[in-house]
């Protein structure tokens, strides 16, 4: 059985100091490949270096909405240049999106960055890794406006079957992570029980989104097995069937 962590920030300071150890521990529990999405321009060249050194580590390059306010628009020219020159090493554009839990004065620039990055992904035929908070309708509206058909992953899915279906209809997979380990997340757990297996991929979002019982600790990619085990409790399929489908869904979503 092999697992794919489709969202893991192994390059961030909380994990980078012991990066090799975290990767070894993840492999020991069955994590065979992972995707590291960038959050800011300063990460891009380092991620390309990691991609060359570790064939099992895939990368996405983009500007996360939390960092958008501090970034000049000129960085998007560099992103386009990297997509042109290193496209074979870049699996997706991400982590991009909209976060309407932030201050309202950041919304306009978030929207501009998101729109421009979706356009780049469309032009270079790359899937996108989507961040969302209180912003799913706005994300859907922009994807539809641009007639975006490359799909990707809605990171950190939490919501209803109806909310999920809107993204599935656009060719997206849903990132399932630590949220499902919390019994109080009843709406998300029920949706994950009932959604088609073809909709789901696994993720940790390490070092963020700690699992139930691990609050206050840095999350790690080795925790992907615990997420998978909870998913097995929620779903009717045998574990081996689940693992095989989740792996294929990850490969499909990232066009690997």
ROFI-906816 format. One record per residue: residue in three letters; x, y, z of N, C-alpha, C, O in turn. Coordinates in steps of 0.1 Angstrom, whole numbers, padded with zeros to 4 digits, always signed. Example, Ala and Ser with C-alpha at 12.3 -4.5 7.8 and 13.67 -1.06 7.14 Angstrom:
<atoms>
ALA+0132-0057+0078+0123-0045+0078+0132-0033+0078+0142-0033+0085SER+0128-0022+0071+0137-0011+0071+0129+0000+0079+0134+0011+0080
</atoms>
This chain:
<atoms>
UNK+0008-0012+0000+0000+0000+0000+0009+0012+0000+0018+0014+0008UNK+0006+0022-0009+0013+0034-0009+0004+0046-0009-0007+0045-0015UNK+0008+0057-0002-0001+0068+0000+0006+0081-0007+0019+0081-0007UNK-0002+0090-0011+0003+0103-0017-0002+0115-0009-0014+0117-0008UNK+0007+0122-0003+0003+0134+0005+0003+0146-0006+0013+0151-0010UNK-0009+0150-0009-0011+0160-0020-0009+0174-0015-0011+0183-0023UNK-0006+0176-0002-0004+0190+0003+0004+0189+0015-0001+0186+0026UNK+0017+0192+0014+0026+0192+0025+0037+0202+0023+0044+0202+0013UNK+0038+0211+0033+0047+0223+0032+0061+0219+0039+0065+0224+0049UNK+0067+0209+0033+0080+0203+0038+0091+0213+0038+0102+0211+0044UNK+0089+0224+0030+0100+0234+0029+0099+0245+0040+0108+0253+0041UNK+0088+0246+0047+0086+0256+0057+0096+0254+0069+0099+0243+0072UNK+0099+0265+0076+0109+0263+0087+0106+0253+0098+0115+0246+0103UNK+0093+0251+0101+0089+0241+0111+0093+0227+0107+0095+0218+0116UNK+0095+0224+0094+0098+0210+0090+0112+0210+0083+0118+0199+0083UNK+0116+0221+0077+0128+0221+0069+0141+0217+0077+0150+0210+0071UNK+0142+0220+0089+0154+0217+0097+0156+0202+0098+0167+0197+0099UNK+0145+0194+0099+0146+0180+0100+0139+0173+0088+0132+0163+0090UNK+0140+0179+0077+0133+0175+0065+0136+0160+0061+0126+0153+0058UNK+0148+0156+0061+0151+0142+0058+0145+0133+0068+0140+0122+0064UNK+0145+0136+0081+0139+0127+0091+0124+0126+0089+0118+0115+0089UNK+0117+0138+0086+0103+0137+0084+0099+0129+0071+0089+0122+0071UNK+0108+0130+0061+0105+0122+0049+0107+0107+0052+0099+0099+0047UNK+0117+0104+0059+0120+0090+0062+0108+0084+0071+0104+0073+0068UNK+0104+0092+0080+0093+0087+0089+0080+0085+0080+0072+0076+0083UNK+0078+0094+0071+0066+0093+0062+0067+0081+0053+0057+0073+0052UNK+0079+0078+0048+0080+0066+0040+0078+0053+0048+0073+0044+0042UNK+0082+0054+0060+0080+0042+0068+0066+0038+0071+0062+0026+0073UNK+0056+0048+0069+0042+0045+0071+0035+0044+0058+0023+0043+0057UNK+0043+0044+0047+0037+0042+0034+0035+0054+0024+0030+0052+0013UNK+0040+0066+0029+0039+0077+0020+0050+0076+0010+0062+0077+0013UNK+0046+0074-0003+0056+0072-0014+0059+0085-0022+0070+0086-0027UNK+0049+0094-0022+0052+0106-0030+0044+0117-0023+0035+0115-0015UNK+0048+0130-0025+0041+0141-0020+0042+0154-0029+0050+0154-0037UNK+0033+0163-0026+0033+0176-0033+0036+0187-0023+0029+0188-0013UNK+0046+0195-0027+0049+0207-0019+0044+0220-0026+0051+0223-0036UNK+0034+0226-0021+0030+0239-0028+0037+0251-0022+0039+0252-0010UNK+0041+0260-0030+0047+0272-0026+0036+0281-0020+0025+0280-0023UNK+0041+0290-0011+0032+0300-0005+0036+0315-0010+0028+0324-0009UNK+0049+0316-0014+0054+0329-0017+0065+0328-0028+0071+0317-0030UNK+0068+0339-0034+0079+0339-0045+0092+0334-0039+0100+0328-0047UNK+0095+0338-0027+0108+0334-0022+0111+0319-0021+0122+0315-0020UNK+0100+0311-0022+0102+0297-0021+0104+0290-0034+0108+0278-0034UNK+0102+0297-0045+0101+0290-0058+0114+0283-0062+0114+0271-0066UNK+0125+0290-0061+0138+0284-0066+0142+0273-0057+0148+0263-0062UNK+0140+0274-0044+0143+0263-0035+0135+0250-0038+0140+0239-0038UNK+0122+0253-0041+0113+0241-0045+0118+0234-0057+0118+0222-0058UNK+0122+0242-0067+0127+0236-0080+0140+0228-0077+0142+0217-0082UNK+0148+0233-0067+0160+0225-0063+0156+0212-0056+0161+0202-0060UNK+0146+0213-0047+0142+0201-0040+0136+0191-0050+0138+0179-0049UNK+0129+0196-0060+0123+0187-0071+0134+0179-0078+0132+0168-0081UNK+0145+0186-0081+0156+0180-0088+0162+0169-0079+0167+0159-0084UNK+0163+0172-0067+0170+0163-0057+0161+0151-0053+0167+0140-0050UNK+0148+0153-0053+0139+0142-0047+0128+0139-0058+0118+0147-0058UNK+0130+0129-0066+0120+0127-0076+0106+0123-0071+0096+0125-0078UNK+0105+0119-0058+0092+0116-0052+0085+0128-0047+0073+0128-0042UNK+0092+0140-0047+0086+0152-0043+0082+0161-0055+0090+0165-0063UNK+0069+0163-0056+0064+0172-0067+0061+0185-0061+0060+0187-0049UNK+0061+0195-0070+0060+0209-0065+0049+0217-0072+0046+0214-0084UNK+0043+0227-0066+0035+0237-0072+0040+0250-0069+0045+0253-0057UNK+0040+0259-0078+0045+0273-0076+0033+0283-0077+0025+0282-0086UNK+0033+0292-0068+0023+0302-0068+0024+0311-0056+0033+0310-0048UNK+0014+0321-0055+0013+0330-0044+0000+0327-0036-0011+0328-0041UNK+0002+0323-0023-0009+0320-0014-0016+0334-0011-0009+0344-0009UNK-0029+0334-0009-0036+0346-0006-0031+0353+0007-0032+0365+0008UNK-0026+0346+0017-0020+0352+0029-0008+0361+0026-0005+0370+0033UNK-0001+0357+0015+0011+0364+0012+0009+0374+0000+0018+0382-0003UNK-0003+0374-0005-0005+0383-0017-0003+0398-0014+0002+0405-0023UNK-0008+0402-0003-0007+0416+0001+0007+0422+0000+0009+0433-0003UNK+0017+0413+0004+0031+0418+0005+0039+0416-0008+0050+0421-0009UNK+0033+0409-0018+0040+0406-0030+0037+0416-0041+0025+0420-0042UNK+0047+0421-0048+0044+0430-0060+0039+0421-0072+0042+0409-0073UNK+0031+0427-0080+0026+0420-0092+0037+0415-0101+0035+0406-0109UNK+0048+0422-0101+0059+0418-0110+0064+0404-0108+0070+0398-0116UNK+0061+0398-0096+0065+0384-0094+0058+0374-0103+0063+0363-0106UNK+0046+0378-0108+0039+0370-0117+0046+0368-0131+0045+0358-0138UNK+0055+0378-0134+0063+0376-0146+0073+0365-0144+0076+0358-0153UNK+0079+0365-0132+0088+0354-0129+0081+0341-0129+0087+0331-0133UNK+0069+0340-0123+0062+0327-0123+0060+0323-0138+0061+0311-0140UNK+0056+0332-0146+0054+0328-0160+0067+0323-0166+0067+0313-0174UNK+0078+0330-0163+0091+0325-0169+0095+0311-0164+0100+0303-0172UNK+0092+0308-0151+0095+0295-0146+0086+0285-0152+0090+0273-0155UNK+0073+0288-0154+0064+0278-0161+0069+0275-0175+0068+0264-0180UNK+0075+0286-0182+0080+0284-0195+0093+0275-0195+0094+0266-0203UNK+0102+0278-0186+0115+0272-0186+0116+0259-0178+0124+0250-0181UNK+0107+0257-0168+0108+0245-0159+0095+0238-0158+0092+0231-0148UNK+0086+0240-0168+0073+0235-0168+0072+0220-0165+0063+0215-0158UNK+0082+0212-0170+0082+0198-0168+0084+0194-0154+0080+0183-0149UNK+0090+0203-0146+0092+0200-0131+0082+0206-0122+0082+0205-0110UNK+0072+0213-0128+0062+0220-0120+0048+0213-0122+0043+0214-0133UNK+0043+0207-0112+0031+0199-0114+0018+0207-0114+0009+0204-0121UNK+0018+0219-0107+0006+0227-0106+0010+0241-0103+0021+0244-0099UNK+0000+0250-0104+0001+0264-0100-0006+0264-0086-0018+0261-0085UNK+0001+0268-0076-0004+0268-0062+0006+0271-0052+0018+0270-0054UNK+0002+0274-0041-0011+0274-0035-0017+0287-0038-0012+0297-0033UNK-0028+0287-0045-0035+0300-0049-0049+0299-0043-0054+0289-0039UNK-0056+0311-0043-0070+0311-0039-0074+0324-0033-0068+0335-0036UNK-0085+0323-0025-0090+0335-0019-0094+0332-0004-0099+0321-0001UNK-0090+0342+0004-0093+0340+0019-0100+0352+0024-0095+0362+0027UNK-0114+0350+0025-0122+0361+0029-0124+0362+0044-0132+0369+0049UNK-0115+0354+0051-0114+0356+0066-0104+0366+0069-0102+0370+0081UNK-0096+0370+0059-0086+0381+0061-0093+0395+0061-0105+0396+0059UNK-0085+0405+0063-0091+0419+0063-0096+0422+0050-0091+0419+0039UNK-0108+0429+0050-0115+0432+0037-0106+0440+0028-0108+0439+0015UNK-0097+0448+0033-0088+0457+0024-0079+0448+0016-0072+0453+0006UNK-0077+0435+0019-0068+0427+0011-0076+0420-0001-0069+0414-0009UNK-0089+0421-0001-0097+0413-0010-0094+0416-0025-0092+0407-0033UNK-0092+0429-0028-0090+0433-0042-0077+0427-0047-0077+0422-0059UNK-0067+0429-0039-0054+0423-0044-0054+0408-0045-0048+0402-0054UNK-0060+0402-0035-0062+0387-0036-0069+0383-0049-0064+0374-0056UNK-0079+0390-0052-0087+0387-0064-0078+0389-0077-0078+0380-0086UNK-0070+0399-0077-0062+0402-0089-0051+0391-0090-0049+0386-0101UNK-0045+0387-0079-0035+0376-0079-0041+0363-0083-0036+0356-0092UNK-0053+0360-0078-0059+0347-0081-0063+0347-0096-0060+0337-0102UNK-0069+0357-0101-0073+0357-0115-0061+0356-0124-0062+0348-0134UNK-0050+0363-0121-0038+0362-0130-0032+0348-0129-0027+0343-0139UNK-0032+0342-0117-0026+0329-0116-0034+0318-0123-0029+0308-0128UNK-0047+0319-0122-0056+0310-0129-0053+0311-0144-0053+0301-0151UNK-0052+0323-0149-0049+0326-0163-0036+0319-0167-0035+0313-0178UNK-0026+0320-0159-0013+0314-0162-0014+0299-0162-0009+0292-0171UNK-0022+0293-0152-0024+0279-0152-0031+0274-0165-0028+0264-0170UNK-0041+0282-0169-0048+0278-0181-0039+0278-0193-0040+0269-0201UNK-0031+0289-0194-0023+0290-0206-0012+0279-0207-0009+0274-0217UNK-0007+0275-0195+0004+0265-0195-0002+0251-0191+0006+0242-0189UNK-0015+0250-0192-0022+0237-0190-0018+0230-0177-0014+0218-0178UNK-0018+0237-0166-0015+0232-0153-0027+0231-0144-0035+0241-0145UNK-0029+0221-0136-0039+0221-0126-0036+0232-0115-0024+0237-0115UNK-0045+0235-0107-0043+0245-0096-0046+0238-0082-0054+0230-0081UNK-0039+0243-0072-0041+0239-0058-0048+0251-0052-0042+0262-0050UNK-0060+0249-0047-0069+0260-0043-0070+0261-0028-0073+0251-0021UNK-0067+0273-0023-0070+0276-0009-0083+0284-0008-0086+0292-0017UNK-0091+0281+0002-0104+0288+0004-0107+0290+0018-0105+0281+0027UNK-0113+0301+0021-0119+0303+0034-0130+0314+0032-0127+0325+0028UNK-0143+0310+0034-0154+0318+0031-0154+0324+0017-0159+0335+0014UNK-0149+0316+0008-0147+0321-0006-0151+0311-0017-0148+0314-0029UNK-0157+0300-0014-0160+0291-0024-0168+0296-0036-0164+0294-0047UNK-0179+0304-0034-0186+0309-0045-0177+0318-0054-0179+0318-0066UNK-0169+0326-0048-0160+0335-0056-0150+0327-0064-0147+0331-0075UNK-0144+0317-0058-0135+0308-0065-0142+0302-0077-0137+0302-0089UNK-0154+0296-0075-0161+0290-0086-0164+0300-0097-0163+0297-0109UNK-0168+0312-0093-0172+0322-0103-0160+0325-0112-0162+0327-0124UNK-0148+0327-0106-0137+0330-0114-0132+0319-0123-0129+0321-0135UNK-0133+0307-0118-0129+0295-0126-0138+0294-0138-0134+0290-0149UNK-0151+0296-0136-0161+0295-0146-0159+0307-0156-0161+0305-0168UNK-0157+0319-0151-0155+0330-0160-0143+0328-0170-0144+0332-0181UNK-0132+0321-0165-0121+0319-0173-0122+0305-0181-0113+0302-0188UNK-0133+0298-0179-0135+0285-0185-0123+0276-0183-0118+0270-0192UNK-0120+0276-0170-0108+0268-0166-0111+0253-0166-0121+0249-0159UNK-0104+0245-0173-0107+0231-0175-0096+0221-0170-0097+0209-0172UNK-0085+0227-0164-0074+0218-0160-0076+0211-0147-0069+0202-0143UNK-0086+0216-0139-0089+0209-0126-0078+0212-0116-0071+0222-0117UNK-0077+0203-0107-0067+0204-0096-0073+0199-0083-0080+0189-0083UNK-0069+0205-0072-0073+0200-0059-0079+0212-0051-0072+0222-0049UNK-0091+0210-0045-0096+0220-0036-0090+0215-0022-0094+0205-0016UNK-0080+0223-0018-0073+0219-0006-0081+0221+0007-0090+0230+0007UNK-0080+0212+0016-0086+0213+0029-0101+0214+0028-0108+0223+0033UNK-0107+0204+0021-0121+0204+0019-0128+0203+0033-0125+0194+0041UNK-0138+0212+0035-0147+0210+0046-0160+0216+0041-0161+0228+0037UNK-0170+0208+0042-0183+0213+0037-0193+0202+0034-0191+0191+0038UNK-0203+0205+0027-0214+0196+0023-0211+0189+0010-0203+0193+0002UNK-0220+0179+0007-0219+0173-0006-0222+0183-0017-0216+0182-0028UNK-0232+0192-0015-0236+0201-0025-0224+0211-0028-0221+0214-0040UNK-0217+0215-0018-0205+0224-0020-0194+0216-0027-0188+0222-0036UNK-0193+0204-0024-0183+0195-0031-0186+0194-0045-0177+0194-0054UNK-0199+0191-0048-0203+0188-0062-0199+0200-0072-0196+0197-0083UNK-0200+0212-0067-0197+0223-0076-0183+0223-0081-0181+0226-0092UNK-0174+0218-0072-0160+0217-0077-0157+0204-0084-0149+0204-0094UNK-0164+0194-0081-0163+0181-0088-0167+0183-0103-0161+0178-0112UNK-0178+0191-0104-0183+0194-0118-0173+0201-0126-0174+0201-0139UNK-0163+0208-0120-0153+0215-0128-0140+0207-0129-0130+0212-0134UNK-0141+0194-0125-0129+0185-0126-0119+0185-0115-0108+0180-0117UNK-0123+0190-0103-0114+0191-0092-0116+0178-0083-0126+0172-0083UNK-0105+0175-0076-0105+0165-0065-0106+0173-0052-0103+0185-0051UNK-0110+0166-0041-0111+0173-0028-0100+0168-0019-0099+0156-0017UNK-0092+0177-0013-0082+0173-0004-0088+0170+0010-0094+0179+0016UNK-0086+0158+0014-0091+0153+0027-0080+0152+0037-0070+0144+0035UNK-0081+0159+0048-0070+0159+0058-0075+0158+0072-0084+0151+0074UNK-0068+0164+0081-0070+0163+0095-0084+0166+0100-0088+0161+0111UNK-0091+0174+0092-0105+0178+0096-0114+0166+0099-0121+0166+0109UNK-0112+0155+0092-0121+0143+0094-0118+0135+0106-0125+0126+0110UNK-0106+0139+0113-0103+0132+0125-0110+0138+0137-0109+0133+0148UNK-0117+0149+0135-0124+0155+0146-0139+0151+0146-0146+0154+0136UNK-0144+0144+0156-0158+0140+0156-0168+0151+0154-0179+0149+0149UNK-0164+0164+0159-0173+0175+0157-0175+0180+0143-0184+0187+0140UNK-0166+0175+0134-0167+0179+0120-0177+0171+0113-0174+0164+0103UNK-0190+0171+0118-0200+0161+0113-0204+0163+0099-0205+0153+0091UNK-0205+0176+0095-0209+0178+0081-0199+0173+0071-0202+0167+0061UNK-0186+0176+0074-0176+0171+0065-0174+0156+0065-0173+0150+0054UNK-0175+0150+0077-0174+0136+0078-0185+0129+0070-0183+0118+0064UNK-0197+0134+0071-0208+0128+0064-0207+0130+0049-0210+0121+0041UNK-0202+0141+0045-0200+0143+0030-0189+0133+0025-0191+0128+0014UNK-0178+0132+0033-0168+0123+0028-0173+0108+0028-0168+0100+0020UNK-0182+0105+0037-0188+0091+0036-0195+0089+0023-0194+0078+0017UNK-0202+0099+0018-0211+0097+0007-0206+0101-0007-0211+0097-0017UNK-0195+0109-0007-0190+0114-0020-0184+0102-0028-0180+0092-0022UNK-0184+0103-0041-0178+0092-0049-0163+0091-0045-0156+0101-0043UNK-0158+0079-0045-0144+0077-0041-0135+0084-0051-0124+0088-0048UNK-0139+0085-0064-0131+0092-0074-0129+0107-0071-0121+0113-0077UNK-0136+0112-0061-0135+0127-0058-0124+0130-0048-0120+0141-0046UNK-0118+0120-0041-0110+0122-0029-0095+0120-0031-0091+0111-0039UNK-0087+0129-0025-0073+0127-0024-0069+0130-0009-0077+0137-0002UNK-0058+0125-0005-0053+0127+0009-0043+0138+0010-0036+0141+0001UNK-0043+0145+0022-0033+0155+0024-0031+0157+0039-0040+0153+0047UNK-0020+0163+0043-0018+0166+0057-0018+0181+0060-0022+0186+0070UNK-0013+0189+0050-0011+0203+0051+0000+0206+0062+0001+0217+0068UNK+0008+0196+0065+0019+0198+0074+0028+0210+0070+0030+0212+0059UNK+0032+0218+0081+0031+0216+0095+0018+0221+0101+0016+0221+0113UNK+0008+0226+0093-0005+0231+0098-0015+0220+0099-0012+0208+0096UNK-0027+0223+0103-0038+0214+0105-0035+0201+0112-0037+0190+0107UNK-0031+0203+0125-0029+0190+0133-0041+0182+0135-0052+0187+0135UNK-0039+0169+0136-0050+0160+0138-0056+0160+0152-0049+0166+0161UNK-0068+0155+0153-0074+0154+0167-0065+0147+0176-0060+0136+0173UNK-0062+0153+0188-0053+0147+0197-0039+0152+0196-0031+0149+0205UNK-0036+0160+0186-0023+0165+0184-0023+0180+0183-0013+0186+0177UNK-0033+0186+0188-0034+0201+0188-0022+0207+0195-0017+0202+0205UNK-0017+0218+0188-0006+0225+0194+0008+0219+0190+0018+0225+0193UNK+0007+0208+0182+0020+0202+0177+0021+0205+0162+0011+0206+0155UNK+0033+0206+0157+0035+0207+0143+0031+0194+0136+0035+0183+0140UNK+0023+0195+0126+0019+0183+0118+0030+0178+0109+0039+0186+0106UNK+0030+0166+0106+0041+0160+0097+0034+0151+0087+0023+0146+0088UNK+0042+0149+0076+0036+0140+0065+0034+0126+0070+0026+0118+0064UNK+0041+0121+0080+0038+0108+0085+0024+0106+0091+0019+0095+0092UNK+0018+0117+0094+0004+0117+0099-0006+0113+0088-0018+0111+0091UNK-0002+0112+0076-0011+0109+0065-0017+0095+0067-0029+0093+0064UNK-0010+0086+0073-0015+0073+0076-0027+0074+0086-0037+0067+0084UNK-0026+0082+0096-0037+0084+0105-0050+0090+0098-0061+0086+0101UNK-0048+0099+0089-0059+0104+0081-0065+0093+0073-0077+0092+0072UNK-0057+0085+0067-0062+0074+0059-0069+0064+0067-0080+0059+0063UNK-0065+0061+0079-0071+0052+0088-0085+0057+0092-0095+0049+0093UNK-0087+0070+0094-0100+0075+0097-0109+0074+0085-0121+0071+0086UNK-0103+0077+0073-0111+0076+0061-0116+0062+0059-0128+0059+0055UNK-0108+0052+0063-0112+0038+0062-0124+0035+0071-0133+0027+0068UNK-0124+0042+0083-0135+0040+0092-0148+0046+0087-0159+0041+0089UNK-0147+0057+0079-0159+0064+0073-0164+0058+0061-0176+0059+0058UNK-0156+0051+0053-0160+0045+0040-0163+0030+0041-0158+0024+0050UNK-0170+0026+0031-0174+0011+0031-0163+0003+0024-0163-0009+0026UNK-0155+0009+0015-0146+0001+0007-0135-0005+0015-0131+0001+0026UNK-0129-0016+0011-0117-0022+0018-0106-0012+0017-0105-0005+0008UNK-0097-0013+0027-0085-0004+0028-0077-0004+0015-0072+0006+0010UNK-0074-0016+0010-0066-0018-0002-0072-0011-0014-0065-0004-0022UNK-0085-0012-0016-0093-0005-0027-0092+0010-0025-0090+0017-0034UNK-0094+0014-0012-0093+0029-0010-0079+0034-0013-0078+0044-0020UNK-0069+0028-0009-0055+0032-0011-0052+0033-0026-0046+0043-0030UNK-0056+0023-0033-0053+0023-0048-0061+0034-0055-0055+0041-0064UNK-0073+0036-0051-0081+0047-0057-0076+0061-0054-0075+0069-0063UNK-0072+0063-0041-0067+0076-0037-0054+0079-0044-0051+0090-0048UNK-0045+0069-0046-0033+0071-0053-0036+0075-0068-0030+0085-0073UNK-0045+0068-0074-0048+0071-0088-0054+0085-0089-0051+0092-0099UNK-0063+0088-0080-0069+0101-0080-0058+0112-0079-0059+0123-0086UNK-0048+0110-0071-0038+0120-0069-0030+0122-0082-0027+0133-0086UNK-0026+0111-0088-0019+0111-0101-0027+0118-0112-0022+0126-0119UNK-0040+0115-0112-0049+0122-0122-0050+0137-0119-0050+0145-0129UNK-0052+0140-0107-0054+0155-0103-0042+0163-0107-0043+0174-0112UNK-0030+0157-0105-0018+0165-0108-0012+0162-0122-0001+0167-0125UNK-0019+0154-0129-0015+0151-0143-0001+0146-0144+0007+0150-0152UNK+0002+0136-0135+0015+0130-0134+0017+0118-0144+0027+0112-0145
</atoms>
